[in-house]
Amino acid sequence: MRKRTVLALLTLLTAATLHAREHTIVLGTDDAWNRLASVDRIVSVPGRQGFTDLRLEAFRHEPGPDTELLIQFDELPLRDSTGRYAVRSADPELAPTIARTGRAALLVDSPDDVITVEPLAPGLFAPGMQWGSFTVDFWLYPVQLADGDTYLSWSAREGAASDFRDQRFAVQVDQGAIAVVFRNFFVRPDGTDVPVRLVSNARLIPRTWAHHAIRFSGETGLLEYLIDGRTVALTHVSETGRQDGSVFYPRIAAVRTDGLRIAERMRGAIDEVRIERRFIDDLRVPEFSPAGGRVVSEPIDLGSTGARVLAIDASIGTPGLSDVFLYYRVSNVFGADGEWNPVRPGTRLDAVGRYVQVRADLFPDTRDHLSPMLSDLTIAFEPSPPPRPPAGVRAIPMDGAVRIEWTPVRSANIVGYRVYYGTDSGRYFGDDAAGASPIDAGNVTSFIVDGLANGTLYFFAVGAYDEHGRMHEYQLSAEAAARPGRVHR
C-alpha cells in the first residue's frame, strides 16, 4: 500500500511539473485580436461572453479592367477604388452594423448627406464621350419611399444659352414606384433625344436590402432594370423600341452641371455603387466571397530559440458546409517567410523556434450562405529551459585568489557563466573579492577570483546563462572549495 501511494504521488508531481512548463498565448477573448498582422475579407462581430468573434465579411466587388467607378462605403475618407474619381461629402456617416457589402454602409437621413463624384481623369463622363455597353448597380436600404427620393443622378447641359438642353439620368421614386429616367442621354445620329423611362413593377420593402442594376447592351440596344436579379422593366433603345437592328447610344453632354450625385434625397442606407463599361450577364451577388477570408497573426515571441510549440487550438463554429483551416510556421528569425504547415485544432506538435505565426482561413457555405465563426486561437508552447550548469568544476588555490575551471556546456545559446562564492557551504554571498558574488565571468572556461583572504576556506559554484541572461538560479554546478594562501605562490 505504501509503495502504491509513493508511486501515485510521484506521478502527480511529474504531471504537475510538466503541466507547469506548458504556457499558452490566446489570440481573441481578452486579447481582442490585437496581435493580427493582416486581415483579409474578415470582420469583427460581438461574440460569446462579451468578447469579439471573427466572421467572413459580406461580399464586395473588386475593380476590374472594365470598372469605371466603384465606391465601397467601408471607411473614411470615402474613395473610388479605381482612382478615377474624387468622392466628396460634407460629413458622411458609416454604419458597420447594417453593411450589405464589405464592412459598412452609408447612412443617409438628410439632403446634406449627398455624395458628389467628380472625375479626376478622362472616362465615361468626359464631355462628348459616347458610351457603349454599361451596367450601373448599387445596394439600397430605404427607411421609407417618398416621391422625389433620388438615389442616383447625373446632370449636364449642352447648347447655346438660348437653346440649351439639360441632360439627366436618375434613379428616383415617382408615384410610389422607382423609375429610371434618361433625358437627352441616349441620342440619335442627328443628335436628337431618345427619351427613356423605365418604371419598376416591384414594390420595395422598407428596411430591407435590395440590389438594383441598370444595364445596357450596345449590341442589341437592350436597356434593363433589375432588382435582386429579377427584371422589373426593360426596353430597347432603338427606332421601334424593340430589337430591330438599330441601336441609339448614350452620349455625355458638353458641360457638367451637378455631375454624378449619390443619395441626393433619401432616408436609409446605400452600399457599393458601381459602374462597369460592359453588359454584366450574371448579376447574382453572393453573401460571402467564395474564396473565403484569412487572418494572420504577427510573429509571436516565445522567448528563446529553444522554445517548443506543442499545439495550435481554436474555438470555432462551422454551421452548414462552412469551414476553418488552421496553419502555423515557426522560425528563429523575426518575420521570416517560411512554409505554412496545416494543423488540426488541438493536435500535439513538436516544433522548435523562437517565433511562431498562426493563420486561419475561413470558408463560407455557398449553398446556404453561412459564415464560420472564430472566437479565439490558442498557442500552447514550452519555453526553452534555462541552460544546465557546467560540470567538472575545480577550485585551484593561489596567493589571495582561487582559480576556477569547468567543462563548457554543450549548447549553442550559451553566452556566458557566473561564478558564485562564499565562506559557508551552499551560501554564496561573498563580497570581499574584486566583485561581489555572483561574478560574470563571460564566455570562458576558467576564471580567477582574486582579492580573497589567505587562510580562509571559500566555496564555489558556477552557473551558465543564455542570450536572455537566464540560468537555473537553483541549479548550480557541484560545489568546489579551496583555501588561498601564500604557500601557493
Secondary structure, DSSP 8 states (H G I E B T S, - for coil): -HHHHHHHHHHHHHHHHHHHH-EEEEEEGGGTTTTEEEEESEEEEE-GGG-EEEEE-B------TTEEEEE-TTSSS--BTTSSEEEE-SS-EEEGGG-SSBT-EEEE-SGGG-EEEEESSSSTTSTT-B--SEEEEEEEEES---TT-EEEEEEEEEEETTEEEEEEEEEEEETTEEEEEEESSEE-TTS-B--EEEE-SS---TTS-EEEEEEE-TTT-EEEEEETTEEEEEEE-SSSSS-SS---EEB--SEEEEEEEEEEE-SEEEEEEEEESS--S-----SB-TT-EEEEE--EE-SSTT-EEEEEEEEEE--TT-EEEEEEEEESSTT-----EEE-TT-EEEEE-SEEEEEEEEE-BTTTTB--EEEEEEEEEE--------EEEEEEEETTEEEEEEE----TTEEEEEEEEESBTTB----SSSS-SSEEEES-SEEEEES--TT--EEEEEEEEETTS---TT-----EEE---GGG-
